[in-house]
Amino acid sequence: MTRARRHNPNAVSPWPFVGMAGMACAFFLYAASGLLAPWWAVVVLLLVWLVLLVVATRWWTPHPNRVPLVAVLAVVLWFAAMNAGGAWLGWTA
């Protein structure tokens, strides 16, 4: 017989920490974009990452389950930007 755990409203959710770790990983993708993209595109990408970081930070307490989704969105946006730049703007390594 297993006992159900009682809900603790003061428990800390691990999801914001997971999301911020994902944002740190995404930062390295954005920062290394200079190997493929021109300098102005890297600046734009880093500004997009900064906006996403602010959103993730603001959602830390009110919406902790959404913070990892912001990190996933950051990686998807980076991937889309790199592919679009390579296809339409001729970015090459």
Secondary structure, DSSP 4 states (H G I P E B T S, - for coil): -PPPPPP-TTPPPSHHHHHHHHHHHHHHHHHGGGGTS-HHHHHHHHHHHHHHHHHHHHTTTT-GGGHHHHHHHHHHHHHHHHHHHHHHS----
